[in-house]
Amino acid sequence: MQKMFVMLVNFFLNSETSTRLKYFAKIENVEGLTHFDEILQEADGVILSRGNLGIDLPPEKVFLFQKTAVFKCNMAGKPAVVTRVVDSMTENLRPTRAEATDVANAILDGSDAILLGAETLRGLYPVETISTVGRICAEAEKVFNYDLYYKRAVKYAGDEMSHLESITSTAVRAAVKVKASVILCFTSTGRAARFIAKYKPITPVISVVIPRLKTNQLRWTFTGAFEARQSLIVRGIFPMLADARHQAESTNATNESVLKVALDHGKASGLIKPHDRVVVCQKLGEAYVVKILELED
């Protein structure tokens, strides 16, 4: 049975779909802790299974591993997901004060997402649980020290930044300096938007995913839907999928058309208001460009 399972996994990993998937490593024992750096290098994100870790590790060590792991994920620009936060809400309408503080601290540490388990799987108050955790996260984000985090992330990256990371970190800095309401990032893979989100700007990031036309010589398909959905796990990113007619290799007129659609989307969602400043990060030809727009009425 195990051999059959391994064969199925290998078949799936070698399939065409697997190249578009994101793989998250679930860390739940001492072995995962010992090899965390190697795992993080290969994985697209990490899930910290604190319930299982609490069994394998002394209780007084779990918090230290959580903070260290989240920090390393942040500096690598990979999502960190924390589990087991409001267990008491499986049977109660309100979390304990300790649990509420735990949720807030996970956000203040830099976690990208909270993963609920029994609270929504078999809990009595699944909707109230999600609503409560959401409100706690929103409050914690209001007091998150974005400036300190940005400086720490830039310092950690050092002088060996890639060209793309250098441009995207500059976009974040520009957004802070001009007090922009949003950062608009045009991308076909979602990579540029994830680099911007790595620096956790205080402004929301609207990731405009431009579809690409691909063929396997039998049929033509557009990519983009996968990449837009996958961005939802990254803290601070609001993805939108551009019209399939607006491909990555487009004319200047088409770029302006997509920009207008993205701005209209931001206005409709309440992220952009008249006279706001917007930072735009996009690739034109072979060059990455960061520009600042000041909107009219």
N, C-alpha and C positions, 0 to 999 in steps of 0.2 A: 504493500500500500504506500509506504514511504517512497519507494523507488518511483512508483507511478506519479506521485505528487511532485517529486523533483523533476521528472520528465516534462510534466505539464508546465511547471514554472519556467524551465529552460526554454520550452517552446514559446511561451508567452513573452518572455524577455527578449527573444530573438525576432519577434514579429514586428511588422511595420509600425503598429500602434505603440509599441513600447518606447520608441524613440521620442514620442510626444508626452509620455507620462512623467510625473514627478514622483520620486521615491523618498518616502519619509522613514527614517529609522526610529524604531520605538526602543528607548533605553529603559530597561526595567531590572537590571541586575548589576552586580559588581563587575562582571566581564565587560558589559557595555560601558561602564564607568572607566575601566582601565584602558579600553581602546577607543575612548570617545573621540580623540583628535583624528584618528584614522577613519572612523565612521563618518564624522562630520565632513571630511574631505570628499568622501564618495557620495554621501546622501544629498538630496535636494532640500531636506529639512529634518527637524528632529522633534519627536514627541517624548516628553519626559513623563514616564508612567510612575508617578510618585507613590501610588498605592503599592506596587510591587517593589519599588526601590526601598520603601519603608520597611519591607520584610527583610530584604537583603542587607540593608545598611543600618547602623545604629541610628535611632531617631534624631539624635543631635547632629548628625552629619548630612541629613537630607537637604536642609536649607542651603548649606554651603555648596553642595553639588548643583542644586538648582540654579543658584546665582552664577556660579562659574560657567555652567553649560549655556545658560541664556546669553551671558556676555560673549562667549565664544561664537555662538550662532549669530549674534548681532554683528560682531566684527567681521564675520565671514559673509554677511549679507544673506543668510539663510533663515527661513522662518523657524521660530521656536514655539512649540505648542505645549501647554501645561495642562495636566489632568488632575482629577480628584480635588475639587475646590469647595463644593458646597454639598457634601454628602448628606448633611442633616435635612436638606430639602427633599430628599427622597420621601420623607414622611411628614415634613413640617412646611408650613407656608413661608416661614422666614429662615434665613441662615443664621448661624450663631455669629456673634461679634468677631470671634477669631477667624471664622471662614470669610466674612466680608473683608476683613483686613488682609487676609491671605490673597484674595482675588485682586485687591488693589495693589498689593506688593508685587504680584506677578506682572502687572502692567507697568509699574514703576521700575521694575528690573529690566523691562524691554521685551517681554513676551509678545508674540504676534497674535496668538489666539488662545482661547480657553476651550478645552475639549470636555464636554459633559458626558457622563456615562449613565450610571444607574438613576441619576436624578431625572433624566428624560426617557430612559429605556423602560423602567418599571416604576418610576416615581409617581406620586399622587398629584404633583403640581408641576408638570413639565413646562407649560407656558409661563407660569409665574417664575419658575427658575430661570428661564432664558431672559425674561424681562428684568429680573433682579440683578443677575450677573451683568447684563448689558448696562444697566444704570451705574453700577459700581465701576465698571471699566471706563465709562464716559467721564465720571467724576475724577478718576485717577489720571486720565489723559489731560485733564484741565490743569493739573499741577505738575505734570511731567516736566523735567528740566531739559527742554529741547536744546537750548544753547550749550549747556554743559555736555550733553550727549554728542552734539555735532563736533565740538572741539576734541572730545575724546576719540571719536571715530576717525577724524582726520589725522590726529596724532598717531593712532594705532596703524593706519594705512601707510604712513610714512611717505617716502619719496618714490616708492615703487608702484604707484597707481597706474593702471592701464589708461589709455587715452579716453575710453568711454567713462570710466569711473571719475577721472579728473573733470570731464565736462559735466557730468551729472551732479557731482558734489558742488561744482561752481553754480549750477542752477539752484541748488538748495540755498547756498549762501546769498545769491542774488534775491531769492524770494524773501529771505529774512530781512535784507537791507532795504528793500523797497516796500516791505509789508504787503506782499502779494496775497491775494485771496486764495489762489490755487496755482499749482504747477501743472501745465499741460504737457504730457510727454507722448510723442508719436513714436510708435514702435511696432515691429512686426512679430517679434518673438517674446516681448514682455521683459527682456533683459535690461533695457535702459531704465524702465520704470522701477524694476527691482533695485537697481543701483541707487536711484533717487531715494527710494523708501529705506534703503540701508542707513541713510543719514537721518531718518525719522524727522522730516521737516514738520514744523507746526502747522503748515498749510496742507490741505488735502492734495493728493496727486491723482489727477484724472489721466488714466492710461488709455490712450486712443490706439487700439490695436488695428493696424492696417493689414488687411488680408493679403496673402500671397497665393498666386496661382501655381499649382504644381500638377505634374502628370507622371504616371508610371508607364506611359506609352499605351495604356489601355483606356484610361479615363482621366479626365481633368477634375481637380478638386481645389477648393479654397481652404487654406489654413487660417486660423485666427480665433475660432470659437474656443478651441482648447486653451490657447494662450490667455484669452480674456478671462475664462473661468478660473484658471490656475492662479491668476493674480489676486483672487478674492481672499486667499489665505494670508497674504502679506499685509501687515498693518499699515494703514494710511492710504492704500491704493483703491481707487474707484474705477474699475475697468469699463470701457465701452468699446463695442465692436463697430468699426467703420463700415460703410457700404462696400460690398464686394467689388464694386466697380472702381474703387479707389485703392489701387494696388500700391505696394511699397515703392516701386519705380514709377513715380508719377510726375506730371508736369507741375510747374509752379501754380498754374491756375487751379489745378485739382487740389494742391496743398491748401490753398486759400479757401477752397470750398469745404474741405474737411475741417479746417480750423473754425470756420463759421458754425458748422454743425456741432463741433465740440463745445464752443462757447455758448451756443443756444442750449445745449444739454446741461452745462454748468449753471446757466441762469434758471432753467426749469427746475433743477434740483435744489435751488437755493444757495448754491456754493458761490455763485458770482452775482454781483450787483452792479448797477451803473456806477461809473467812475472808479471801479476797482482796477488794481493792477494785476496782470496775469503774466507769469513767466512761462515761456514756451521752449521746450527742448525737442529738437527734431534733427533728422539727418537729411541734408540736401546734397544729393550726389554722393561724394565720398567724404564730405565734411559734416561734422556735428555742429549745430548752431544753437545758441541760447539767446533768446530775445525777450524783451519786456514790452508788453502791450499795456497802454492805458485806455480803458474803455470809455466810450461816450454813453449818452443816454440810450 
